[in-house]
Amino acid sequence: PSIVSGDRVLVNKMRLRRSSPARGSLIVFRNPESDGGFAFVKRVVAVAGDRVVIQGDEVSINGRTLTRDRLPLDALGPLSREIEGEAYMEENAGSRYKVLVTDTDPGADVDVVVPERSVFVLGDNRNISRDSRHFGSIHLGDVIGYVDYIYYPATDWSRFGVCDE
């Protein structure tokens, strides 16, 4: 629900020189799959050395389950008419962001330790996202930058502006 198909965003590449992506950061990275193509936008949920365990739609980092508070769908504004599922405000290492969980099967369970100089990413639209559950951790060398700003929202101008991280 943070970024939807068709949104145009500004990506801050300079921040990568000062800091590596932290848990909760919304990043753009090169497509890690062999078909090449577009860059991906996903949320960092774990960094190097973290143990990630995903069972169903429950995510744990280093033994701590990420907390979620259910939101009414109208909290997503105009997007609420276009989505199915439940909206939550998730908290991870002090970052709070919206996620969407649908009835779609999220796939196989995950239990992995994030390698050095890598991050583990998940899409905010959890059950229908292609992310680290499918292609593994993302090496920091493949990170293009941080999403800072939505300058042309695909659905509604109320989403124009600084992107919530």
DSSP file with accessible surface (Angstrom, degrees, kcal/mol):
  #  RESIDUE AA STRUCTURE BP1 BP2  ACC     N-H-->O    O-->H-N    N-H-->O    O-->H-N    TCO  KAPPA ALPHA  PHI   PSI    X-CA   Y-CA   Z-CA
    1    1 A P              0   0   24      0, 0.0     3,-0.1     0, 0.0    98,-0.1   0.000 360.0 360.0 360.0  -9.3    0.0    0.0    0.0
    2    2 A S        +     0   0   21      1,-0.3     2,-0.4    96,-0.3   162,-0.1   0.926 360.0  16.9 -76.0 -46.5    3.0    2.4    0.1
    3    3 A I  S    S-     0   0   45     38,-0.1    -1,-0.3   160,-0.1     2,-0.3  -0.993  75.6-166.1-126.7 133.7    3.8    2.2   -3.6
    4    4 A V    >   -     0   0   35     -2,-0.4     3,-2.4    -3,-0.1   150,-0.2  -0.830  39.5 -76.1-118.7 160.8    1.3    0.9   -6.2
    5    5 A S  T 3  S+     0   0  124     -2,-0.3     3,-0.1     1,-0.3    -1,-0.1  -0.264 119.3  26.1 -54.7 129.5    1.8   -0.2   -9.8
    6    6 A G  T 3  S+     0   0   36      1,-0.4    -1,-0.3   148,-0.0     2,-0.1   0.226  86.5 134.3  99.2 -13.9    2.2    2.9  -12.0
    7    7 A D    <   -     0   0   17     -3,-2.4     2,-0.5   146,-0.1    -1,-0.4  -0.389  47.6-142.6 -64.0 147.2    3.5    5.2   -9.3
    8    8 A R  E     -A  152   0A 127    144,-1.6   143,-1.8    -3,-0.1   144,-1.5  -0.955  24.9-174.8-110.9 132.2    6.5    7.3  -10.2
    9    9 A V  E     -A  150   0A  35     -2,-0.5     2,-0.5   141,-0.2   141,-0.2  -0.893  26.8-126.7-128.6 154.8    9.0    7.8   -7.4
   10   10 A L  E     -A  149   0A  91    139,-2.8   138,-2.5    -2,-0.3   139,-1.2  -0.881  27.1-151.7 -96.9 132.8   12.2    9.8   -6.7
   11   11 A V  E     -A  147   0A  49     -2,-0.5     2,-0.9   136,-0.2   136,-0.2  -0.916   6.0-142.8-111.2 127.4   15.0    7.6   -5.6
   12   12 A N  E     +A  146   0A  41    134,-3.1   134,-2.0    -2,-0.5     4,-0.2  -0.786  25.1 169.7 -91.6 105.1   17.8    9.0   -3.3
   13   13 A K    >   +     0   0  136     -2,-0.9     3,-0.8   132,-0.2     4,-0.4   0.732  70.0  67.1 -85.2 -25.2   21.0    7.3   -4.4
   14   14 A M  T >> S+     0   0  100      1,-0.2     3,-1.5     2,-0.2     4,-0.6   0.821  87.0  67.4 -68.6 -31.0   23.3    9.6   -2.3
   15   15 A R  H >> S+     0   0   56      1,-0.3     4,-2.3     2,-0.2     3,-0.9   0.804  89.3  66.9 -60.3 -27.3   22.0    8.2    1.0
   16   16 A L  H <4 S+     0   0   50     -3,-0.8    -1,-0.3     1,-0.3    -2,-0.2   0.784  93.7  58.6 -64.9 -25.7   23.6    4.9    0.2
   17   17 A R  H <4 S+     0   0  202     -3,-1.5    -1,-0.3    -4,-0.4    -2,-0.2   0.777 113.8  37.5 -71.9 -26.6   27.0    6.6    0.5
   18   18 A R  H << S+     0   0  179     -3,-0.9     2,-0.3    -4,-0.6    -2,-0.2   0.748 127.5   6.4 -95.1 -30.4   26.2    7.6    4.1
   19   19 A S     <  -     0   0   56     -4,-2.3    -1,-0.3     3,-0.0     3,-0.1  -0.998  63.9-119.1-155.8 151.1   24.3    4.6    5.4
   20   20 A S        -     0   0   76     -2,-0.3    -3,-0.0     1,-0.1    -4,-0.0  -0.583  55.7 -81.2 -83.5 154.3   23.3    1.0    4.5
   21   21 A P        -     0   0    7      0, 0.0     2,-0.2     0, 0.0    -1,-0.1  -0.275  50.1-152.9 -57.7 138.4   19.5    0.3    4.4
   22   22 A A    >   -     0   0   54      1,-0.1     3,-2.3    -3,-0.1    22,-0.3  -0.639  35.2 -70.4-106.5 166.7   18.0   -0.3    7.8
   23   23 A R  T 3  S+     0   0   71      1,-0.3    22,-0.2    -2,-0.2    -1,-0.1  -0.364 123.7  26.2 -56.4 131.5   15.0   -2.4    8.9
   24   24 A G  T 3  S+     0   0    0     20,-3.7    -1,-0.3     1,-0.3    21,-0.1   0.175  88.2 135.2  98.1 -15.2   11.9   -0.6    7.6
   25   25 A S    <   -     0   0    8     -3,-2.3    19,-3.0   140,-0.1     2,-0.6  -0.394  52.1-137.0 -68.0 142.9   13.6    1.2    4.7
   26   26 A L  E     +B   43   0A   4    121,-0.3   121,-2.5    17,-0.2     2,-0.3  -0.906  36.2 179.1 -99.8 116.8   11.8    1.3    1.4
   27   27 A I  E     -BC  42 146A   0     15,-2.6    15,-2.0    -2,-0.6     2,-0.4  -0.813  30.2-138.5-122.6 161.0   14.5    0.6   -1.3
   28   28 A V  E     +BC  41 145A  12    117,-2.8   116,-2.8    -2,-0.3   117,-1.6  -0.953  32.4 169.9-113.1 135.1   14.9    0.1   -5.0
   29   29 A F  E     -BC  40 143A   0     11,-2.2    11,-2.7    -2,-0.4   114,-0.2  -0.964  39.1 -86.6-144.6 159.6   17.2   -2.6   -6.2
   30   30 A R        -     0   0  125    112,-2.5     9,-0.2    -2,-0.3     8,-0.1  -0.407  55.5 -96.0 -65.2 142.2   18.1   -4.4   -9.4
   31   31 A N        -     0   0   28      7,-0.3     5,-0.1     6,-0.3    -1,-0.1  -0.400  33.9-159.7 -59.1 118.0   15.9   -7.4  -10.4
   32   32 A P        +     0   0   53      0, 0.0     2,-0.2     0, 0.0    -1,-0.2   0.559  60.2  99.0 -81.7  -5.0   17.8  -10.4   -9.0
   33   33 A E  S >  S-     0   0   42      3,-0.2     3,-1.8     1,-0.1   102,-0.0  -0.521  83.7-117.7 -86.3 152.1   16.0  -12.8  -11.3
   34   34 A S  T 3  S+     0   0  135      1,-0.3     3,-0.1    -2,-0.2    -1,-0.1   0.675 104.9  74.7 -65.2 -16.6   17.6  -14.1  -14.4
   35   35 A D  T 3  S-     0   0  121      1,-0.2    -1,-0.3     0, 0.0     2,-0.1   0.540  86.8-155.3 -76.1  -1.0   15.0  -12.6  -16.7
   36   36 A G    <   +     0   0   33     -3,-1.8    -1,-0.2    -5,-0.1     2,-0.2  -0.359  40.6 119.5  64.8-142.1   16.5   -9.1  -16.1
   37   37 A G        +     0   0   73     -3,-0.1    -6,-0.3    -2,-0.1    -1,-0.1  -0.562  57.7  14.1  90.7-147.5   14.0   -6.3  -16.6
   38   38 A F        -     0   0  179     -2,-0.2    -7,-0.3     1,-0.1     2,-0.2  -0.105  69.5-109.1 -71.0 160.7   12.7   -3.8  -14.1
   39   39 A A        -     0   0   50     -9,-0.2     2,-0.3    -8,-0.1    -9,-0.2  -0.483  35.7-127.8 -79.9 157.1   14.1   -2.8  -10.8
   40   40 A F  E     -B   29   0A  41    -11,-2.7   -11,-2.2    -2,-0.2     2,-0.5  -0.804   7.7-149.0-107.7 153.7   12.0   -3.7   -7.7
   41   41 A V  E     +B   28   0A  46     -2,-0.3     2,-0.3   -13,-0.2   -13,-0.2  -0.989  35.3 149.7-119.2 120.5   10.7   -1.7   -4.8
   42   42 A K  E     -B   27   0A  32    -15,-2.0   -15,-2.6    -2,-0.5     2,-0.4  -0.940  44.8-103.4-145.4 169.2   10.5   -3.5   -1.5
   43   43 A R  E     -BD  26 122A   0     79,-2.5    79,-2.4    -2,-0.3     2,-0.5  -0.793  30.0-127.2 -98.9 131.7   10.7   -3.0    2.3
   44   44 A V  E     + D   0 121A   0    -19,-3.0   -20,-3.7    -2,-0.4    77,-0.2  -0.669  34.0 167.2 -75.8 122.6   13.9   -4.1    4.2
   45   45 A V  E     +     0   0A   0     75,-2.8     2,-0.3    -2,-0.5    76,-0.2   0.603  64.1  20.4-109.6 -18.4   12.8   -6.3    7.1
   46   46 A A  E     - D   0 120A   0     74,-1.5    74,-2.6   -24,-0.1    -1,-0.3  -0.995  62.8-154.2-151.2 152.5   16.2   -7.7    8.1
   47   47 A V  E >   - D   0 119A  34     -2,-0.3     3,-2.4    72,-0.2    67,-0.3  -0.633  50.9 -46.7-119.2 176.7   19.9   -6.9    7.7
   48   48 A A  T 3  S+     0   0   34     70,-0.8    -1,-0.2     1,-0.3    68,-0.2  -0.112 125.8  17.4 -48.5 132.1   23.1   -8.9    7.7
   49   49 A G  T 3  S+     0   0   47     65,-3.0    -1,-0.3     1,-0.3     2,-0.2   0.198  93.4 127.1  90.5 -14.9   23.3  -11.4   10.5
   50   50 A D    <   -     0   0   11     -3,-2.4    64,-2.8    65,-0.1     2,-0.6  -0.491  56.3-134.7 -75.1 145.0   19.6  -11.3   11.3
   51   51 A R  E     -G  113   0B 120     62,-0.2    11,-2.9    -2,-0.2     2,-0.5  -0.893  20.4-161.2 -99.0 124.3   17.7  -14.6   11.4
   52   52 A V  E     -GH 112  61B   0     60,-3.4    60,-2.5    -2,-0.6     2,-0.5  -0.922  10.3-178.7-109.4 125.7   14.4  -14.4    9.5
   53   53 A V  E     -GH 111  60B  28      7,-2.5     7,-2.9    -2,-0.5     2,-0.5  -0.995   1.2-177.3-124.1 123.5   11.6  -16.9   10.2
   54   54 A I  E     +GH 110  59B   5     56,-2.6    56,-2.3    -2,-0.5     2,-0.5  -0.989   5.7 173.8-123.1 121.4    8.4  -16.7    8.2
   55   55 A Q  E >   - H   0  58B 117      3,-2.1     3,-2.1    -2,-0.5     2,-0.3  -0.977  68.9 -43.0-127.3 114.1    5.5  -19.1    8.9
   56   56 A G  T 3  S-     0   0   35     -2,-0.5     0, 0.0    51,-0.3     0, 0.0  -0.500 123.7 -27.4  64.9-124.8    2.3  -18.3    7.0
   57   57 A D  T 3  S+     0   0   72     -2,-0.3     2,-0.5    -3,-0.1    -1,-0.3   0.259 114.8 106.1-106.2  14.6    1.9  -14.6    7.2
   58   58 A E  E <   -H   55   0B  97     -3,-2.1    -3,-2.1     7,-0.0     2,-0.5  -0.808  52.8-162.4 -97.2 128.8    3.8  -14.2   10.5
   59   59 A V  E     -H   54   0B   6     -2,-0.5     7,-3.0     7,-0.3     2,-0.4  -0.940   6.4-173.7-115.4 129.2    7.3  -12.7   10.3
   60   60 A S  E     -HI  53  65B  19     -7,-2.9    -7,-2.5    -2,-0.5     2,-0.5  -0.975   7.1-163.9-122.4 137.0    9.9  -13.0   13.1
   61   61 A I  E >  S-HI  52  64B  10      3,-2.6     3,-2.0    -2,-0.4    -9,-0.2  -0.986  79.1 -16.9-119.8 120.8   13.3  -11.3   13.2
   62   62 A N  T 3  S-     0   0   91    -11,-2.9    -1,-0.2    -2,-0.5   -10,-0.1   0.872 130.9 -50.2  52.3  41.1   15.9  -12.7   15.6
   63   63 A G  T 3  S+     0   0   76    -12,-0.4     2,-0.6     1,-0.2    -1,-0.3   0.418 116.4 112.4  83.0  -0.9   13.2  -14.5   17.5
   64   64 A R  E <   -I   61   0B 131     -3,-2.0    -3,-2.6     3,-0.0     2,-0.2  -0.921  63.5-135.8-110.8 118.9   10.9  -11.5   17.8
   65   65 A T  E     -I   60   0B  59     -2,-0.6    -5,-0.3    -5,-0.3     2,-0.2  -0.514  27.3-112.7 -71.7 132.7    7.6  -11.5   15.9
   66   66 A L        -     0   0   10     -7,-3.0    -7,-0.3    -2,-0.2     2,-0.2  -0.487  34.9-126.4 -66.5 130.2    6.9   -8.3   14.1
   67   67 A T  E     -J   91   0C  61     24,-0.7    24,-2.3    -2,-0.2     2,-0.4  -0.561  25.6-167.2 -83.2 145.3    3.9   -6.6   15.8
   68   68 A R  E     -J   90   0C  56     22,-0.2     2,-0.5    -2,-0.2    22,-0.2  -0.998  11.7-159.8-133.9 136.2    0.9   -5.6   13.7
   69   69 A D  E     -J   89   0C  87     20,-2.4    20,-2.9    -2,-0.4     2,-0.1  -0.969  30.4-119.2-112.7 126.7   -2.1   -3.4   14.5
   70   70 A R  E     -J   88   0C 161     -2,-0.5    18,-0.3    18,-0.2    16,-0.0  -0.371  28.4-158.9 -67.8 138.8   -5.1   -3.9   12.3
   71   71 A L  E     -J   87   0C  34     16,-3.0    16,-0.6    -2,-0.1     2,-0.1  -0.898  24.0-108.5-114.1 147.8   -6.2   -0.8   10.4
   72   72 A P    >   -     0   0   83      0, 0.0     3,-2.3     0, 0.0     4,-0.2  -0.506  33.6-119.4 -68.1 144.5   -9.6   -0.1    8.9
   73   73 A L  G >  S+     0   0   61      1,-0.3     3,-2.3     2,-0.2     7,-0.2   0.840 111.7  67.3 -57.6 -30.7   -9.4   -0.4    5.1
   74   74 A D  G >  S+     0   0  120      1,-0.3     3,-1.7     2,-0.2    -1,-0.3   0.684  81.6  77.6 -67.5  -9.8  -10.4    3.2    4.7
   75   75 A A  G <  S+     0   0   39     -3,-2.3    -1,-0.3     1,-0.3    -2,-0.2   0.712  86.6  61.6 -67.7 -16.2   -7.1    4.2    6.4
   76   76 A L  G X  S-     0   0   13     -3,-2.3     3,-1.3     1,-0.3    -1,-0.3   0.398  99.6-149.9 -88.5   2.7   -5.6    3.4    3.0
   77   77 A G  G X   -     0   0   30     -3,-1.7     3,-2.1     1,-0.3    -1,-0.3  -0.334  67.3  -5.1  66.6-142.0   -7.7    6.2    1.5
   78   78 A P  G >  S+     0   0   21      0, 0.0     3,-1.3     0, 0.0     4,-0.3   0.748 126.8  70.2 -59.1 -23.7   -8.8    5.8   -2.2
   79   79 A L  G X> S+     0   0    6     -3,-1.3     3,-1.9     1,-0.2     4,-0.7   0.773  79.5  78.0 -64.3 -23.6   -6.7    2.7   -2.5
   80   80 A S  G <4 S+     0   0   30     -3,-2.1     3,-0.4     1,-0.3    -1,-0.2   0.786  88.3  56.8 -60.2 -25.2   -9.2    0.9   -0.2
   81   81 A R  G <4 S+     0   0  191     -3,-1.3    -1,-0.3    -4,-0.3    -2,-0.2   0.683 108.7  46.9 -77.2 -17.1  -11.6    0.5   -3.2
   82   82 A E  T <4 S+     0   0  123     -3,-1.9     2,-0.3    -4,-0.3    -1,-0.2   0.462 102.6  70.8-104.4  -4.4   -9.0   -1.3   -5.2
   83   83 A I     <  -     0   0   42     -4,-0.7     2,-0.4    -3,-0.4   -10,-0.0  -0.777  55.8-154.2-119.2 159.7   -7.6   -3.9   -2.8
   84   84 A E        +     0   0  168     -2,-0.3     2,-0.3     2,-0.1    -3,-0.0  -0.961  56.5  44.5-124.8 147.8   -8.7   -7.0   -1.0
   85   85 A G  S    S-     0   0   20     -2,-0.4     2,-0.4    17,-0.1    17,-0.2  -0.747  88.9 -49.7 119.7-168.2   -7.4   -8.3    2.3
   86   86 A E  E     - K   0 101C  69     15,-3.0    15,-2.7    -2,-0.3     2,-0.4  -0.901  42.8-142.2-112.5 136.6   -6.6   -6.8    5.7
   87   87 A A  E     +JK  71 100C   0    -16,-0.6   -16,-3.0    -2,-0.4     2,-0.3  -0.782  23.0 178.8 -98.4 141.3   -4.5   -3.7    6.3
   88   88 A Y  E     -JK  70  99C  49     11,-2.6    11,-2.6    -2,-0.4     2,-0.6  -0.965  31.9-130.6-136.9 153.9   -2.1   -3.5    9.2
   89   89 A M  E     -JK  69  98C  34    -20,-2.9   -20,-2.4    -2,-0.3     2,-0.3  -0.945  35.5-161.2-100.7 115.9    0.4   -1.1   10.7
   90   90 A E  E     -JK  68  97C   0      7,-3.3     7,-2.0    -2,-0.6     2,-0.4  -0.796   6.5-151.3-102.4 145.8    3.5   -3.2   11.2
   91   91 A E  E     +JK  67  96C  61    -24,-2.3   -24,-0.7    -2,-0.3     2,-0.3  -0.961  18.4 169.0-119.8 133.9    6.4   -2.3   13.5
   92   92 A N  E >  S- K   0  95C   5      3,-2.5     3,-2.1    -2,-0.4   -26,-0.0  -0.908  72.4 -27.4-146.3 109.7   10.0   -3.3   12.9
   93   93 A A  T 3  S-     0   0   58     -2,-0.3     3,-0.1     1,-0.3   -70,-0.0   0.870 127.4 -44.7  54.0  41.5   13.0   -1.9   14.9
   94   94 A G  T 3  S+     0   0   62      1,-0.3     2,-0.4   -70,-0.0    -1,-0.3   0.277 114.4 115.1  89.9 -13.0   11.2    1.4   15.5
   95   95 A S  E <   -K   92   0C  32     -3,-2.1    -3,-2.5   -72,-0.1     2,-0.4  -0.743  47.2-162.4 -89.5 139.7    9.9    1.8   11.9
   96   96 A R  E     +K   91   0C 110     69,-0.5     2,-0.3    -2,-0.4    -5,-0.2  -0.986  20.3 153.5-122.9 134.2    6.1    1.7   11.4
   97   97 A Y  E     -K   90   0C   6     -7,-2.0    -7,-3.3    -2,-0.4     2,-0.3  -0.977  42.1 -98.2-154.7 160.7    4.6    1.1    8.0
   98   98 A K  E     -K   89   0C  63     -2,-0.3     2,-0.3    -9,-0.2   -96,-0.3  -0.635  35.8-178.3 -88.0 139.3    1.4   -0.2    6.4
   99   99 A V  E     -K   88   0C   0    -11,-2.6   -11,-2.6    -2,-0.3     2,-0.4  -0.948  16.8-142.6-130.9 156.6    1.2   -3.8    5.0
  100  100 A L  E     -Kl  87 125C   4     24,-3.1    26,-1.2    -2,-0.3    27,-0.5  -0.976  11.4-167.6-121.2 130.4   -1.6   -5.7    3.3
  101  101 A V  E     -K   86   0C   8    -15,-2.7   -15,-3.0    -2,-0.4     2,-0.2  -0.984  10.2-172.3-120.8 124.7   -2.3   -9.3    3.9
  102  102 A T        -     0   0   21     -2,-0.5   -17,-0.1   -17,-0.2    -2,-0.0  -0.526  40.0-103.6-106.8 177.7   -4.6  -11.2    1.6
  103  103 A D  S    S+     0   0  171     -2,-0.2     2,-0.1     2,-0.1   -18,-0.1   0.544  83.7 116.7 -78.0  -6.0   -6.1  -14.7    1.7
  104  104 A T  S    S-     0   0   73      1,-0.1    -2,-0.2     2,-0.1    24,-0.0  -0.367  80.9-102.1 -64.8 140.0   -3.6  -15.8   -1.0
  105  105 A D        -     0   0  127      1,-0.2    -1,-0.1    -2,-0.1     3,-0.1  -0.460  25.6-148.1 -64.1 122.5   -1.2  -18.5    0.2
  106  106 A P        -     0   0   23      0, 0.0     2,-0.2     0, 0.0    -1,-0.2   0.583  39.4-126.0 -72.4  -7.6    2.1  -16.8    0.9
  107  107 A G        -     0   0   36     27,-0.0   -51,-0.3     0, 0.0    27,-0.0  -0.562  55.3  -0.8  99.9-162.6    4.1  -19.9   -0.1
  108  108 A A  S    S-     0   0   87     -2,-0.2     2,-0.1     1,-0.1   -54,-0.0  -0.214  75.5-103.5 -67.1 151.7    6.7  -21.9    1.7
  109  109 A D        -     0   0  100    -54,-0.1     2,-0.4   -56,-0.0   -54,-0.2  -0.341  35.2-142.5 -70.0 157.6    7.9  -21.1    5.1
  110  110 A V  E     +G   54   0B  23    -56,-2.3   -56,-2.6    -2,-0.1     2,-0.3  -0.965  26.1 170.1-127.7 139.6   11.4  -19.4    5.5
  111  111 A D  E     +G   53   0B  95     -2,-0.4     2,-0.3   -58,-0.2   -58,-0.2  -0.816  30.5 140.9-145.7 103.2   14.1  -19.8    8.1
  112  112 A V  E     -G   52   0B  52    -60,-2.5   -60,-3.4    -2,-0.3     2,-0.5  -0.985  46.9-132.9-146.7 150.8   17.3  -18.0    7.0
  113  113 A V  E     -G   51   0B  86     -2,-0.3   -62,-0.2   -62,-0.3   -65,-0.1  -0.936  36.8-118.8-103.7 129.0   20.2  -15.9    8.3
  114  114 A V        -     0   0    2    -64,-2.8   -65,-3.0    -2,-0.5     3,-0.1  -0.508  32.1-124.5 -71.0 126.9   20.9  -12.9    6.1
  115  115 A P    >   -     0   0   68      0, 0.0     3,-0.9     0, 0.0   -65,-0.1  -0.179  37.9 -75.0 -67.0 164.5   24.4  -13.0    4.7
  116  116 A E  T 3  S+     0   0  150      1,-0.2     3,-0.1   -68,-0.2   -67,-0.0  -0.227 117.3  14.7 -55.5 147.3   27.0  -10.2    5.2
  117  117 A R  T 3  S+     0   0  140      1,-0.2    23,-2.9    22,-0.1    24,-0.3   0.822 110.8 104.3  53.3  37.6   26.5   -7.1    3.1
  118  118 A S  E <   - E   0 139A  12     -3,-0.9   -70,-0.8    21,-0.3     2,-0.3  -0.921  54.1-151.4-140.4 164.3   22.9   -8.1    2.3
  119  119 A V  E     -DE  47 138A   2     19,-2.2    19,-3.2    -2,-0.3     2,-0.5  -0.958  15.8-132.2-134.4 154.1   19.3   -7.3    3.2
  120  120 A F  E     -D   46   0A   3    -74,-2.6   -75,-2.8    -2,-0.3   -74,-1.5  -0.935  30.4-165.4-107.2 126.2   16.1   -9.4    3.3
  121  121 A V  E     -D   44   0A   0     -2,-0.5    11,-2.0    15,-0.3     2,-0.3  -0.873  13.7-174.7-119.5 147.4   13.2   -7.7    1.7
  122  122 A L  E     -D   43   0A   1    -79,-2.4   -79,-2.5    -2,-0.3     2,-0.2  -0.981  29.0-115.4-132.1 148.8    9.4   -8.2    1.6
  123  123 A G        -     0   0    4     -2,-0.3     6,-0.1     3,-0.2   -81,-0.1  -0.521  21.0-127.4 -77.1 148.9    6.8   -6.4   -0.4
  124  124 A D  S    S+     0   0   14      1,-0.2   -24,-3.1    -2,-0.2     2,-1.3   0.758 109.9  65.2 -68.1 -23.4    4.2   -4.4    1.6
  125  125 A N  B >  S-l  100   0C  50    -26,-0.2     3,-1.3     1,-0.2     4,-0.3  -0.684  86.2-172.2 -94.7  76.6    1.5   -6.4   -0.2
  126  126 A R  G >   +     0   0    4     -2,-1.3     3,-0.9   -26,-1.2    -3,-0.2   0.780  64.1  43.7 -52.2 -51.9    2.8   -9.5    1.5
  127  127 A N  G 3  S+     0   0   17    -27,-0.5    -1,-0.3     1,-0.2   -26,-0.1   0.654 119.6  39.8 -80.6 -10.2    1.0  -12.5    0.0
  128  128 A I  G <  S+     0   0  103     -3,-1.3     2,-0.4     2,-0.0    -1,-0.2   0.199  91.2 109.4-120.0  19.4    1.3  -11.5   -3.6
  129  129 A S    <   -     0   0    9     -3,-0.9     2,-0.7    -4,-0.3    -6,-0.1  -0.745  61.6-139.4 -98.1 138.9    4.8  -10.1   -3.7
  130  130 A R        +     0   0  118     -2,-0.4     2,-0.2     3,-0.1    -2,-0.0  -0.878  54.7 127.7 -90.0 118.4    7.9  -11.6   -5.3
  131  131 A D  S >> S-     0   0    0     -2,-0.7     3,-2.5    -8,-0.1     4,-2.0  -0.644  73.0 -41.7-151.4-158.3   10.6  -10.9   -2.8
  132  132 A S  H 3> S+     0   0    5    -11,-2.0     4,-1.5     1,-0.3   -10,-0.1   0.709 123.3  68.8 -60.4 -19.5   13.4  -12.5   -0.7
  133  133 A R  H 34 S+     0   0   41    -12,-0.3    -1,-0.3     1,-0.2   -25,-0.1   0.809 113.4  30.6 -64.8 -25.3   11.1  -15.4    0.0
  134  134 A H  H <4 S+     0   0   87     -3,-2.5    -2,-0.2     2,-0.2    -1,-0.2   0.804 136.4  20.6-101.1 -39.7   11.5  -16.3   -3.7
  135  135 A F  H  < S-     0   0   40     -4,-2.0    -3,-0.2     1,-0.3    -2,-0.1   0.349 100.4-123.8-119.8   8.5   14.9  -15.0   -4.7
  136  136 A G     <  -     0   0   30     -4,-1.5    -1,-0.3    -5,-0.3   -15,-0.3  -0.221  53.8 -18.7  83.2-173.7   16.8  -14.8   -1.4
  137  137 A S        -     0   0   32    -17,-0.1     2,-0.5     1,-0.1   -17,-0.2  -0.249  63.4-121.3 -68.2 156.8   18.6  -11.8    0.2
  138  138 A I  E     -E  119   0A   3    -19,-3.2   -19,-2.2     2,-0.0     2,-0.2  -0.877  20.9-129.0-103.7 125.1   19.7   -8.8   -1.8
  139  139 A H  E >   -E  118   0A  85     -2,-0.5     3,-2.3   -21,-0.2     4,-0.4  -0.489  19.8-123.3 -70.4 141.6   23.4   -7.9   -1.9
  140  140 A L  G >  S+     0   0   29    -23,-2.9     3,-1.3     1,-0.3    -1,-0.1   0.790 109.8  67.4 -59.0 -26.0   24.0   -4.2   -1.0
  141  141 A G  G 3  S+     0   0   44    -24,-0.3    -1,-0.3     1,-0.3   -23,-0.1   0.703  98.2  52.8 -66.8 -17.5   25.8   -3.8   -4.4
  142  142 A D  G <  S+     0   0   65     -3,-2.3  -112,-2.5  -112,-0.1     2,-0.4   0.474  83.3 106.0 -95.5  -4.3   22.4   -4.3   -6.1
  143  143 A V  E <   - C   0  29A  10     -3,-1.3  -114,-0.3    -4,-0.4     3,-0.1  -0.646  47.5-172.7 -78.4 128.4   20.6   -1.6   -4.1
  144  144 A I  E     -     0   0A  41   -116,-2.8     2,-0.3    -2,-0.4  -115,-0.2   0.846  52.6 -69.6 -89.0 -39.4   20.0    1.5   -6.3
  145  145 A G  E     - C   0  28A   0   -117,-1.6  -117,-2.8  -130,-0.1     2,-0.4  -0.989  52.9 -62.3 169.9-174.7   18.7    3.8   -3.5
  146  146 A Y  E     -AC  12  27A   2   -134,-2.0  -134,-3.1    -2,-0.3     2,-0.6  -0.783  43.5-119.0 -98.2 141.9   16.0    4.7   -1.1
  147  147 A V  E     +A   11   0A   0   -121,-2.5  -121,-0.3    -2,-0.4  -136,-0.2  -0.694  43.5 161.0 -78.4 120.7   12.4    5.7   -2.1
  148  148 A D  E     +     0   0A  47   -138,-2.5    15,-2.1    -2,-0.6     2,-0.3   0.699  53.8  20.0-110.1 -29.1   12.0    9.3   -0.9
  149  149 A Y  E     -AF  10 162A  73   -139,-1.2  -139,-2.8    13,-0.3     2,-0.7  -0.998  52.1-143.0-153.6 135.3    9.1   10.8   -2.8
  150  150 A I  E     +AF   9 161A   7     11,-3.2    11,-2.7    -2,-0.3  -141,-0.2  -0.920  26.9 169.5 -96.8 114.5    6.1    9.9   -4.9
  151  151 A Y  E    S+     0   0A 106   -143,-1.8  -142,-0.2    -2,-0.7    -1,-0.1   0.603  72.5  27.3-104.9 -12.7    5.9   12.6   -7.6
  152  152 A Y  E    S-A    8   0A 125   -144,-1.5  -144,-1.6     9,-0.1    -1,-0.2  -0.659  77.2-158.7-146.3  86.6    3.2   11.0   -9.8
  153  153 A P        -     0   0    6      0, 0.0  -146,-0.1     0, 0.0     7,-0.1  -0.459  11.1-144.4 -70.5 137.9    0.8    8.8   -7.9
  154  154 A A  S    S+     0   0   48   -150,-0.2     3,-0.1    -2,-0.2  -149,-0.0   0.796  89.8  23.4 -71.6 -30.5   -1.0    6.3  -10.1
  155  155 A T  S    S+     0   0   47      1,-0.3     2,-0.3  -151,-0.0    -1,-0.1   0.844 124.7   3.5-109.3 -41.4   -4.3    6.3   -8.3
  156  156 A D    >   -     0   0   51      1,-0.1     3,-1.7   -77,-0.0    -1,-0.3  -0.985  52.0-132.8-155.8 137.0   -4.9    9.5   -6.3
  157  157 A W  G >  S+     0   0  153     -2,-0.3     3,-1.5     1,-0.3    -1,-0.1   0.624  96.9  80.7 -70.0  -9.7   -3.1   12.8   -5.8
  158  158 A S  G 3  S+     0   0   85      1,-0.3    -1,-0.3    -5,-0.0   -81,-0.0   0.733  89.6  56.5 -67.1 -17.2   -3.6   12.5   -2.0
  159  159 A R  G <  S+     0   0   38     -3,-1.7    -1,-0.3     2,-0.0    -9,-0.2   0.443  80.2 119.5 -91.7  -0.9   -0.6   10.2   -2.1
  160  160 A F    <   +     0   0   97     -3,-1.5     2,-0.3    -4,-0.1    -9,-0.2  -0.386  57.6  34.2 -63.3 134.0    1.7   12.8   -3.7
  161  161 A G  E    S+F  150   0A  11    -11,-2.7   -11,-3.2    -2,-0.1    -9,-0.1  -0.818  97.3  11.3 127.5-160.3    4.7   13.8   -1.6
  162  162 A V  E    S-F  149   0A 112     -2,-0.3     2,-0.4   -13,-0.2   -13,-0.3  -0.299  71.7-123.2 -59.2 133.3    7.2   12.3    0.8
  163  163 A C        -     0   0   10    -15,-2.1     2,-0.2     1,-0.1    -1,-0.1  -0.672  22.7-121.5 -83.1 128.5    7.0    8.6    1.0
  164  164 A D              0   0  120     -2,-0.4    -1,-0.1  -162,-0.1   -15,-0.0  -0.501 360.0 360.0 -68.5 131.4    6.4    7.1    4.4
  165  165 A E              0   0   59     -2,-0.2   -69,-0.5   -68,-0.1  -140,-0.1  -0.851 360.0 360.0-108.0 360.0    9.1    4.8    5.6
